[in-house]
Amino acid sequence: MLAMRPGCECCDSDLPADTGAAFICSFECTFCATCAARLHFACPNCGGELLARPRRPSAKLIANPASQERIYKPQGCAQALSRQSQ
């Protein structure tokens, strides 16, 4: 089951489990749509492809809650973006 992390690793914006605005790689690194686009849909941590995270229906969140662990690593995003601009 996906962890459904609650925030973007780059900008720390909220990403509820029932939103369609989250993108993840195969390691579940999580980004908002804006940051994923800025990263050209490539994960700055592993280089994997960022794809739309499936939504978890609100009714299922009661028995299967989303993770509350926030991972915020803006330095990794900044490094990836600076490499892209070179």
URJO-V918249 format. One record per residue. N is the residue number from 1. PSI is psi in whole degrees, 0 to 359 (* if undefined). NEAR is the number of other C-alpha atoms within 12 Angstrom. Layout:
BEGIN
N&PSI&NEAR, N&PSI&NEAR
END
This chain:
BEGIN
1&137&12, 2&144&22, 3&329&27, 4&60&38, 5&146&37, 6&358&34, 7&162&34, 8&134&33, 9&336&37, 10&310&34, 11&356&26, 12&20&23, 13&151&23, 14&138&27, 15&83&34, 16&153&31, 17&338&32, 18&14&22, 19&153&23, 20&12&21, 21&13&28, 22&145&37, 23&141&41, 24&158&39, 25&184&27, 26&346&20, 27&6&21, 28&19&30, 29&138&40, 30&134&51, 31&151&47, 32&166&34, 33&322&30, 34&312&22, 35&321&32, 36&318&33, 37&318&22, 38&329&23, 39&7&32, 40&36&24, 41&36&30, 42&128&28, 43&128&34, 44&346&34, 45&314&28, 46&349&19, 47&0&19, 48&166&21, 49&137&25, 50&123&32, 51&160&27, 52&130&25, 53&134&32, 54&151&24, 55&146&24, 56&121&26, 57&139&18, 58&321&15, 59&331&12, 60&344&13, 61&338&19, 62&310&11, 63&339&10, 64&73&16, 65&154&22, 66&159&26, 67&151&21, 68&1&15, 69&116&19, 70&131&24, 71&119&26, 72&111&21, 73&67&21, 74&334&20, 75&324&16, 76&322&23, 77&319&33, 78&319&20, 79&317&18, 80&318&26, 81&324&23, 82&325&14, 83&323&13, 84&329&14, 85&352&11, 86&*&7
END
